[in-house]
Amino acid sequence: MPKAKETVLEIDLKALQHNLEYIKSKLKTNTKILAVVKAFAYGSDAEVIANYLQNLDIDYFAVAYVSEGVALRDAGVKTPILVLHPQAINFKTLIERCLEPSLYNAKVLNEFITIASQEHQKNYPVHIKFNTGLNRLGFDENEVTDVVLKLKTTTAVKVKSLFSHLAASEDLNEKEFTEQQIKRFKTITEQFSNALGYQPLLHLTNTSGILNYPEAHLDMVRTGIGLYGYGNSETENKNLIPIATLKSVISQIHTIKKGETVGYNRAYTSKDIQKTATIPIGHADGIGRQYGNEKGFVTIHGQKAPIIGNVCMDMIMVNVTDIACNEGDEVIIFGTTTNAAEFARTANTISYEIITAISQRVKRTFLDN
Ligand SMILES: *Cc1c(COP(=O)(O)O)cnc(C)c1O
């Protein structure tokens, strides 16, 4: 792996392929795979990741918003794209770019049918989402009949899939609740398909759902975090490889005396003669202030260097008193050494948050061998 000369997020495409193969190994051969590439493919690079996965014959992509789907189409992605949380203002664009909406309440269902009809669509693929316990987005169980009645008034749309989302698939203490969600989804979809008169695809599980509830794989699974190398448990993290490593370099080393302070508001005071290193990455790059004041740490030559004082917009300072290092040396923030889940834990958060937080200012580089 090349040594970093500036702050970079290095993305290992072979690791992505490994993770996909690991997830596939958990599925029956005919189960379809939807890759979730919302939020810049979890902070990596949605266009590169989606094109790479497209060449590995992924069945579907999902993004959160229409603009994210448009970016993928502009980048040459031809695979079907489900838009999980579209807004009606973008429905015309969505149709123009052959994106497929999740319809989750009567308002968006009606609005979409109106626009699809105005645009002279026939059998436009839509995905109906049900709420089975997360209480975030989705039709309620008791709306099945109304939704089907509405769908039968038009030929503009056709239901491609029925889906729902698990609330606590990674938490085995909530197994009972999850099993109830699975059961509820099966009841709803059976009723729906019978009333509709044809059988849409069914999908329910995210990464942890795939790993923990094989009985809920149904026709298709939706994987996000797993593709990027995190499995929401110590065991599963070992089976996956983080695709992104956040690296930087030492810009400057200072030797400071006992009682000197470091950084804004003098938040850190040296207890002895100490050596500090300044690193060109800050809260504007996604390393939030909660990682400062010795919560978070970076790795230099395999050794941990705690972040001291407040995180600045463009820089952090770390304690390198006991580390033999020089200006220009490589620094690893997370990835291959400390993984993002461990790094996130230092600030009481989760892998999802830190990996999606890395701002677009940080250059993305790619490894493919
Ligand atoms: C983000 C998202 C996923 C992916 O979840 P992971 O835990 O990252 O696998 C799946 N389904 C829906 C509805 C989502 O919003």
The ligand as an SDF file (V2000), in Angstrom:
LIG
                    3D

 15 15  0  0  0  0  0  0  0  0999 V2000
  -29.5100    2.1760    4.9900 C   0  0  0  0  0  0  0  0  0  0  0  0
  -30.5010    1.1100    4.7890 C   0  0  0  0  0  0  0  0  0  0  0  0
  -30.0980   -0.2350    4.6180 C   0  0  0  0  0  0  0  0  0  0  0  0
  -28.6810   -0.7080    4.7970 C   0  0  0  0  0  0  0  0  0  0  0  0
  -28.4430   -1.0600    6.1300 O   0  0  0  0  0  0  0  0  0  0  0  0
  -27.0390   -1.6900    6.6110 P   0  0  0  0  0  0  0  0  0  0  0  0
  -27.2030   -1.8810    8.0630 O   0  0  0  0  0  0  0  0  0  0  0  0
  -26.0100   -0.6510    6.2880 O   0  0  0  0  0  0  0  0  0  0  0  0
  -26.8280   -2.9320    5.8380 O   0  0  0  0  0  0  0  0  0  0  0  0
  -31.0710   -1.1650    4.2930 C   0  0  0  0  0  0  0  0  0  0  0  0
  -32.3650   -0.8010    4.1730 N   0  0  0  0  0  0  0  0  0  0  0  0
  -32.7820    0.4670    4.3720 C   0  0  0  0  0  0  0  0  0  0  0  0
  -34.2320    0.7820    4.2670 C   0  0  0  0  0  0  0  0  0  0  0  0
  -31.8750    1.4670    4.6990 C   0  0  0  0  0  0  0  0  0  0  0  0
  -32.3050    2.7190    4.9180 O   0  0  0  0  0  0  0  0  0  0  0  0
  1  2  1  0
  2  3  1  0
  2 14  2  0
  3  4  1  0
  3 10  2  0
  4  5  1  0
  5  6  1  0
  6  7  2  0
  6  8  1  0
  6  9  1  0
 10 11  1  0
 11 12  2  0
 12 13  1  0
 12 14  1  0
 14 15  1  0
M  END
$$$$
